[in-house]
């Protein structure tokens, strides 16, 4: 493979030391490797092959081919710098997600989601009520807590309430993904793509709010159609009393403080949000230490009260209490999802280094209207991932009106909802709701989701016409 790949076409040209390899044997081979890996990802449900495996191998092969060629050309440091740049992008994303997943796991272990599930059951919400409640919560929480964290939170609640109802959980996960992505499109902190546009100075913080109604339409249209297919029945889960574990609400407050710290780091001192998230992990570690050192005294008081009232069941529960361990929550993070992100970021970064993303942007904005190009790129982001698509557009800096920059922000943000692998929220839920929410389960509703995608674009073009 290496020998064939190094048979590089003579048509390559250099820009800043990089060569255009889009028509070379190496370039074509890398495209084939990427397509083959993504095909295996999409067949995960049938093959029972973890989605991280093919993209990890594909990322290695693509960069080995690129690196071998540049060594042959006597310029090894160019590829080294490019690889490190892509690795840094992944590291920021991974650490951000790791902290979010750790907090979600900690809240689940403290029985917060069990309590929320029990509250929903006590209120007598039907499946249709739960469908709409979880969707609207996802839509309004994601602009603050980002679409991925919000999707993980609401998915945990739905899985607790539905308890094994595969059809409803799949439909609810699709609804949550659409809502979280739509809600994240009108806030700089709702999605990585909106953050990139804001950091580039192309759209100011308050200007994202003009995308609120287009984003709302993007969610409402498919949700309204899907709601007709939700059975109007009560969850099968039985009524139960849930007692939160010690520190549950304080951990929730620390999570909100962590998000606030991440926002403040970026807003006021212009540092990456991951700094605030990692600092928030420190909050949780200190609080975990506090829970451990105060556990004996707390247990003694609770056992004394239980003995006074003769509550033997509570005494049994208290006897099985184990100290809170932050690192056990870190180990429970969805590592398949995190490794999948590594593979995707490095694969697409390699293809971008070869020249394919730049070529795509040049062809689209050079030969098409900006509106058509931005709509098409939104659809492409469902397959390739919106981060590299937005990065390619920002790198090219096409001459567009303010309305068009808002359009690409909207389409790249909500276009990922078309496929389960098109957004961080979808990929994460495929891991969290493994066996319930799948690629093909989401694909069945793609035409309905596409209606919402089209409606949101029409709404933006009409509502914000003065910006074009």
C-alpha positions as CSV (number, residue, x, y, z in Angstrom):
1,X,0.0,0.0,0.0
2,X,2.8,2.3,0.9
3,X,4.7,1.6,-2.2
4,X,1.7,2.3,-4.4
5,X,0.8,5.4,-2.5
6,X,4.3,6.9,-2.9
7,X,3.8,6.7,-6.7
8,X,2.7,10.3,-6.4
9,X,1.2,12.2,-9.4
10,X,3.4,14.9,-10.9
11,X,0.5,17.3,-10.8
12,X,1.0,18.2,-7.2
13,X,1.6,21.8,-6.2
14,X,2.9,23.3,-3.0
15,X,1.2,25.9,-0.8
16,X,3.0,26.9,2.4
17,X,5.1,23.7,2.1
18,X,2.0,21.5,1.7
19,X,1.3,19.6,-1.5
20,X,-2.1,19.2,-3.2
21,X,-2.5,15.5,-3.2
22,X,-6.1,15.3,-4.2
23,X,-5.4,13.7,-7.5
24,X,-2.5,11.5,-6.3
25,X,-2.6,7.8,-5.5
26,X,-2.1,8.6,-1.9
27,X,-5.1,10.9,-1.9
28,X,-7.4,8.4,-3.6
29,X,-6.2,5.7,-1.3
30,X,-6.9,7.8,1.8
31,X,-10.4,8.5,0.6
32,X,-11.0,4.8,0.0
33,X,-9.7,4.0,3.6
34,X,-12.0,6.7,5.1
35,X,-15.1,5.5,3.2
36,X,-14.4,1.9,4.1
37,X,-14.0,2.9,7.8
38,X,-17.2,4.9,7.8
39,X,-19.1,2.1,6.2
40,X,-18.1,-0.2,9.1
41,X,-19.2,2.5,11.5
42,X,-22.7,2.6,9.9
43,X,-22.9,-1.2,10.0
44,X,-22.1,-1.2,13.8
45,X,-25.6,-2.4,14.6
46,X,-25.3,-5.4,12.2
47,X,-21.7,-6.3,12.8
48,X,-21.6,-5.6,16.5
49,X,-18.2,-4.0,15.9
50,X,-17.5,-1.0,18.1
51,X,-17.5,2.2,16.0
52,X,-14.1,3.4,17.4
53,X,-12.2,0.4,15.9
54,X,-12.4,1.1,12.2
55,X,-11.7,4.9,12.5
56,X,-8.7,4.4,14.8
57,X,-7.1,2.1,12.2
58,X,-8.1,4.4,9.3
59,X,-6.6,7.5,11.1
60,X,-3.3,5.6,11.5
61,X,-3.2,4.4,7.9
62,X,-4.0,7.9,6.5
63,X,-1.4,9.7,8.5
64,X,1.2,6.9,7.9
65,X,0.7,7.3,4.1
66,X,0.9,11.1,4.3
67,X,4.0,11.0,6.6
68,X,5.8,8.4,4.4
69,X,5.3,10.5,1.4
70,X,6.6,13.7,3.0
71,X,9.6,11.9,4.4
72,X,10.3,10.7,0.8
73,X,10.1,14.4,-0.2
74,X,12.5,15.4,2.6
75,X,9.9,17.5,4.5
76,X,8.9,15.4,7.6
77,X,8.3,18.3,9.9
78,X,5.4,19.7,7.9
79,X,3.3,16.6,8.6
80,X,4.5,16.5,12.2
81,X,3.2,20.0,12.8
82,X,-0.1,19.3,11.0
83,X,-0.7,16.1,13.1
84,X,0.1,17.9,16.3
85,X,-2.4,20.6,15.4
86,X,-5.2,18.1,14.8
87,X,-4.2,16.2,18.0
88,X,-4.5,19.4,20.0
89,X,-8.0,20.0,18.6
90,X,-9.0,16.5,19.7
91,X,-7.4,16.9,23.1
92,X,-9.5,19.9,23.9
93,X,-12.6,18.2,22.7
94,X,-11.8,14.9,24.6
95,X,-11.0,16.7,27.9
96,X,-14.2,18.8,27.6
97,X,-16.3,15.7,27.0
98,X,-14.5,13.7,29.7
99,X,-15.4,16.2,32.4
100,X,-19.0,16.4,31.2
101,X,-19.3,12.6,31.2
102,X,-17.8,12.3,34.6
103,X,-20.3,14.7,36.1
104,X,-23.2,12.8,34.4
105,X,-21.9,9.6,35.8
106,X,-21.5,11.2,39.3
107,X,-25.1,12.5,39.2
108,X,-26.4,9.1,38.1
109,X,-24.5,7.4,40.9
110,X,-26.0,9.9,43.4
111,X,-29.4,8.8,42.0
112,X,-30.4,12.2,40.6
113,X,-31.8,10.7,37.4
114,X,-33.6,8.0,39.4
115,X,-35.3,10.7,41.5
116,X,-36.3,12.6,38.3
117,X,-37.7,9.4,36.8
118,X,-39.7,8.7,40.0
119,X,-41.0,12.3,40.0
120,X,-42.2,11.9,36.4
121,X,-43.9,8.7,37.2
122,X,-45.6,10.2,40.3
123,X,-46.9,13.1,38.1
124,X,-48.5,10.5,35.8
125,X,-46.9,11.8,32.6
126,X,-47.8,9.7,29.6
127,X,-45.2,8.7,26.9
128,X,-46.4,11.7,24.8
129,X,-45.9,14.1,27.7
130,X,-42.4,12.7,28.3
131,X,-41.6,13.0,24.6
132,X,-42.3,16.7,24.6
133,X,-40.9,17.5,28.1
134,X,-37.6,15.8,27.3
135,X,-37.4,17.5,23.9
136,X,-38.1,21.1,25.2
137,X,-35.8,20.6,28.1
138,X,-33.0,19.6,25.7
139,X,-33.8,22.6,23.4
140,X,-33.5,25.1,26.2
141,X,-30.7,23.6,28.2
142,X,-28.3,23.0,25.3
143,X,-27.6,26.7,24.7
144,X,-26.0,26.8,28.2
145,X,-24.7,23.3,28.8
146,X,-23.8,22.5,25.1
147,X,-25.7,20.0,23.0
148,X,-23.7,17.0,23.9
149,X,-24.0,17.3,27.7
150,X,-27.7,18.1,27.4
151,X,-28.3,15.1,25.2
152,X,-26.5,12.8,27.6
153,X,-28.5,14.2,30.5
154,X,-32.0,13.8,28.9
155,X,-31.2,10.4,27.5
156,X,-30.3,9.2,31.0
157,X,-33.7,10.4,32.2
158,X,-35.6,8.8,29.3
159,X,-33.9,5.5,29.7
160,X,-34.7,5.4,33.4
161,X,-38.4,6.2,32.8
162,X,-39.0,4.0,29.8
163,X,-37.0,1.1,31.3
164,X,-36.5,-1.2,28.3
165,X,-39.1,0.1,25.9
166,X,-36.9,0.0,22.8
167,X,-39.3,1.7,20.4
168,X,-40.0,4.7,22.7
169,X,-36.3,5.1,23.8
170,X,-35.2,5.2,20.1
171,X,-37.8,7.7,19.2
172,X,-37.0,9.9,22.2
173,X,-33.3,9.8,21.6
174,X,-33.9,11.0,18.0
175,X,-36.1,13.8,19.4
176,X,-33.4,14.7,22.0
177,X,-30.6,14.8,19.4
178,X,-32.7,17.1,17.1
179,X,-33.7,19.4,20.0
180,X,-30.2,19.6,21.5
181,X,-28.6,20.4,18.1
182,X,-31.3,23.0,17.3
183,X,-31.0,24.6,20.7
184,X,-27.2,24.7,20.4
185,X,-27.4,26.6,17.1
186,X,-28.4,29.9,18.6
187,X,-25.7,30.2,21.2
188,X,-21.9,30.4,21.1
189,X,-21.7,27.7,23.8
190,X,-24.3,25.4,22.4
191,X,-22.1,23.7,19.8
192,X,-18.4,23.7,18.8
193,X,-19.2,25.1,15.4
194,X,-21.0,28.2,16.8
195,X,-18.0,28.6,19.2
196,X,-15.7,28.6,16.2
197,X,-17.7,31.2,14.4
198,X,-17.8,33.4,17.5
199,X,-14.1,33.0,18.1
200,X,-13.4,34.1,14.6
201,X,-15.2,37.4,15.2
202,X,-17.7,36.8,12.3
203,X,-20.8,36.8,14.5
204,X,-21.1,38.7,17.8
205,X,-22.5,37.0,21.0
206,X,-25.9,38.7,20.9
207,X,-26.3,38.2,17.1
208,X,-26.7,34.5,17.5
209,X,-30.2,35.1,19.0
210,X,-31.6,35.9,15.5
211,X,-31.3,32.1,14.9
212,X,-33.7,31.3,17.8
213,X,-36.9,31.0,15.7
214,X,-35.3,29.1,12.8
215,X,-33.8,26.7,15.4
216,X,-37.1,26.3,17.1
217,X,-38.8,25.5,13.8
218,X,-36.0,23.0,13.1
219,X,-37.1,21.1,16.2
220,X,-40.8,21.6,16.2
221,X,-41.5,20.3,12.7
222,X,-40.0,16.8,13.0
223,X,-41.1,16.5,16.7
224,X,-44.7,17.3,15.8
225,X,-44.7,14.6,13.1
226,X,-42.9,12.0,15.3
227,X,-45.3,12.6,18.2
228,X,-48.1,11.0,16.3
229,X,-46.2,7.7,16.4
230,X,-45.7,7.9,20.2
231,X,-48.1,5.6,22.0
232,X,-50.3,7.4,24.4
233,X,-49.7,5.1,27.4
234,X,-48.2,5.3,30.8
235,X,-44.6,4.1,31.5
236,X,-44.5,0.5,32.8
237,X,-42.1,1.5,35.6
238,X,-43.8,1.3,39.0
239,X,-44.0,4.0,41.7
240,X,-41.1,4.1,44.0
241,X,-39.6,6.4,46.6
242,X,-36.0,7.5,45.7
243,X,-33.7,8.9,48.3
244,X,-30.9,11.0,46.9
245,X,-27.4,10.0,48.1
246,X,-25.5,12.5,50.2
247,X,-24.1,15.4,48.1
248,X,-26.3,14.9,45.0
249,X,-27.7,18.4,44.8
250,X,-24.3,19.9,45.7
251,X,-22.7,17.9,42.8
252,X,-25.4,19.3,40.5
253,X,-24.5,22.8,41.7
254,X,-20.8,22.1,41.1
255,X,-21.7,21.0,37.5
256,X,-23.5,24.3,36.9
257,X,-20.5,26.2,38.4
258,X,-18.2,24.2,36.1
259,X,-20.2,25.3,33.0
260,X,-20.1,28.9,34.3
261,X,-16.4,28.7,34.8
262,X,-15.9,27.4,31.3
263,X,-18.0,30.3,29.9
264,X,-16.2,32.9,32.0
265,X,-12.8,31.6,30.9
266,X,-13.7,32.1,27.3
267,X,-15.7,35.3,27.6
268,X,-13.6,37.4,29.9
269,X,-10.0,36.1,29.5
270,X,-10.3,34.5,26.0
271,X,-9.0,31.1,27.1
272,X,-10.3,27.8,25.7
273,X,-13.5,26.6,27.6
274,X,-11.7,23.3,28.3
275,X,-9.7,25.2,31.0
276,X,-12.9,25.9,32.9
277,X,-14.1,22.3,32.5
278,X,-10.9,20.8,33.8
279,X,-11.0,23.3,36.7
280,X,-14.5,22.0,37.4
281,X,-13.2,18.5,37.6
282,X,-11.0,19.8,40.4
283,X,-14.2,21.1,42.1
284,X,-15.6,17.6,42.0
285,X,-12.4,16.0,43.3
286,X,-12.3,18.3,46.3
287,X,-16.0,17.6,47.0
288,X,-15.3,13.9,46.7
289,X,-12.6,14.2,49.3
290,X,-15.0,16.1,51.6
291,X,-17.6,13.3,51.2
292,X,-15.0,10.6,52.0
293,X,-13.6,12.2,55.2
294,X,-17.1,13.1,56.5
295,X,-18.7,9.7,55.6
296,X,-18.1,7.9,59.0
297,X,-19.8,10.7,61.0
298,X,-22.7,11.0,58.5
299,X,-23.3,7.2,58.6
300,X,-23.2,7.2,62.4
301,X,-25.9,9.9,62.6
302,X,-28.1,8.3,60.0
303,X,-27.8,4.8,61.7
304,X,-28.7,6.3,65.0
305,X,-31.9,7.9,63.6
306,X,-32.8,4.6,61.7
307,X,-32.4,2.6,64.9
308,X,-34.6,5.0,66.9
309,X,-37.5,4.6,64.4
310,X,-36.8,0.9,63.8
311,X,-36.2,1.3,60.1
312,X,-34.4,-2.0,59.3
313,X,-34.4,-1.5,55.5
314,X,-32.6,1.8,55.9
315,X,-30.1,0.2,58.2
316,X,-29.3,-2.4,55.5
317,X,-28.9,0.3,52.9
318,X,-26.6,2.4,55.1
319,X,-24.5,-0.7,55.7
320,X,-23.8,-1.1,52.0
321,X,-22.7,2.6,51.5
322,X,-19.2,2.9,49.9
323,X,-17.1,6.1,49.7
324,X,-17.5,8.4,46.7
325,X,-14.7,7.9,44.2
326,X,-14.2,10.5,41.5
327,X,-11.9,8.3,39.4
328,X,-14.4,5.5,39.3
329,X,-16.7,8.0,37.6
330,X,-14.0,8.9,35.1
331,X,-13.4,5.3,34.2
332,X,-17.2,4.9,33.4
333,X,-17.0,7.6,30.7
334,X,-18.0,6.3,27.2
335,X,-14.5,5.6,26.0
336,X,-15.7,4.1,22.7
337,X,-17.3,7.5,21.9
338,X,-14.1,9.5,22.9
339,X,-11.9,7.2,20.8
340,X,-14.4,7.5,17.9
341,X,-13.9,11.3,18.1
342,X,-10.2,10.8,17.9
343,X,-10.5,8.7,14.8
344,X,-12.8,11.1,13.1
345,X,-10.9,14.3,13.9
346,X,-7.6,12.7,12.7
347,X,-9.1,11.1,9.6
348,X,-10.8,14.3,8.5
349,X,-7.7,16.3,9.5
350,X,-5.6,14.1,7.3
351,X,-8.0,14.5,4.3
352,X,-8.0,18.3,4.9
353,X,-4.2,18.2,4.9
354,X,-4.3,16.4,1.6
355,X,-6.4,19.2,0.2
356,X,-9.9,17.7,-0.1
357,X,-11.7,20.1,2.3
358,X,-10.1,23.2,0.7
359,X,-11.0,21.8,-2.7
360,X,-14.6,21.2,-1.7
361,X,-15.0,24.7,-0.3
362,X,-13.4,26.2,-3.4
363,X,-15.6,24.3,-5.8
364,X,-18.8,25.1,-3.8
365,X,-18.3,28.9,-3.2
366,X,-16.6,29.4,-6.6
367,X,-19.2,27.7,-8.7
368,X,-22.4,27.9,-6.6
369,X,-24.3,30.6,-4.8
370,X,-23.4,31.1,-1.2
371,X,-26.9,30.0,-0.1
372,X,-26.8,26.8,-2.1
373,X,-23.3,26.1,-0.8
374,X,-24.2,26.7,2.8
375,X,-27.3,24.5,2.6
376,X,-25.3,21.7,0.9
377,X,-22.5,21.9,3.5
378,X,-25.1,21.5,6.3
379,X,-26.2,18.2,4.7
380,X,-22.5,17.1,4.2
381,X,-21.9,17.8,7.9
382,X,-24.3,15.0,8.8
383,X,-21.8,12.6,7.1
384,X,-18.3,14.2,7.6
385,X,-19.0,16.0,10.9
386,X,-19.7,19.7,11.2
387,X,-16.4,20.6,12.9
388,X,-14.0,20.0,9.9
389,X,-16.7,21.4,7.5
390,X,-16.9,24.7,9.5
391,X,-13.1,24.8,9.9
392,X,-12.7,24.5,6.1
393,X,-15.2,27.3,5.5
394,X,-13.5,29.6,8.1
395,X,-10.1,28.8,6.6
396,X,-11.2,29.8,3.1
397,X,-13.0,33.0,4.4
398,X,-15.4,33.3,1.4
399,X,-16.8,36.7,0.8
400,X,-20.3,36.4,2.3
401,X,-22.9,38.6,3.8
402,X,-23.7,38.5,7.5
403,X,-26.8,36.6,6.8
404,X,-24.9,33.9,5.0
405,X,-22.4,33.5,7.9
406,X,-25.5,33.0,10.2
407,X,-26.9,30.5,7.6
408,X,-23.8,28.3,7.6
409,X,-23.8,28.5,11.4
410,X,-27.4,27.3,11.4
411,X,-27.0,24.6,8.8
412,X,-23.7,23.2,10.2
413,X,-25.3,23.1,13.6
414,X,-28.6,21.4,12.8
415,X,-27.6,19.5,9.6
416,X,-25.9,16.9,11.8
417,X,-29.3,15.8,13.1
418,X,-30.0,14.2,9.7
419,X,-27.8,11.2,10.7
420,X,-27.0,9.7,14.1
421,X,-23.3,10.0,13.3
422,X,-23.6,13.7,12.2
423,X,-23.3,15.3,15.6
424,X,-21.5,14.8,18.9
425,X,-24.9,14.4,20.6
426,X,-25.9,11.6,18.2
427,X,-22.7,9.7,18.5
428,X,-22.7,10.0,22.3
429,X,-26.3,8.7,22.6
430,X,-25.4,5.7,20.3
431,X,-23.0,4.8,23.1
432,X,-25.2,5.6,26.1
433,X,-28.3,4.0,24.7
434,X,-26.5,1.1,23.0
435,X,-29.0,-1.4,21.6
436,X,-31.9,1.1,21.8
437,X,-30.7,4.1,19.7
438,X,-29.0,3.0,16.5
439,X,-27.8,4.4,13.2
440,X,-30.6,2.7,11.2
441,X,-33.2,3.5,13.8
442,X,-32.3,7.2,13.3
443,X,-32.1,6.9,9.5
444,X,-35.7,5.8,9.2
445,X,-36.7,9.3,10.3
446,X,-34.3,11.2,8.1
447,X,-37.0,12.5,5.7
448,X,-39.0,13.9,8.6
449,X,-35.8,15.6,10.0
450,X,-35.0,16.9,6.5
451,X,-38.4,18.7,6.6
452,X,-37.4,20.5,9.7
453,X,-34.0,21.3,8.2
454,X,-35.6,22.9,5.1
455,X,-38.2,24.8,7.3
456,X,-35.5,26.3,9.5
457,X,-33.6,27.6,6.4
458,X,-36.8,29.1,4.9
459,X,-37.5,30.8,8.3
460,X,-34.0,32.3,8.5
461,X,-34.1,33.5,4.8
462,X,-37.5,35.2,5.5
463,X,-37.1,36.4,9.0
464,X,-33.6,37.8,8.7
465,X,-33.8,38.9,5.0
466,X,-32.2,42.3,5.8
467,X,-29.0,40.6,6.8
468,X,-28.3,39.2,3.3
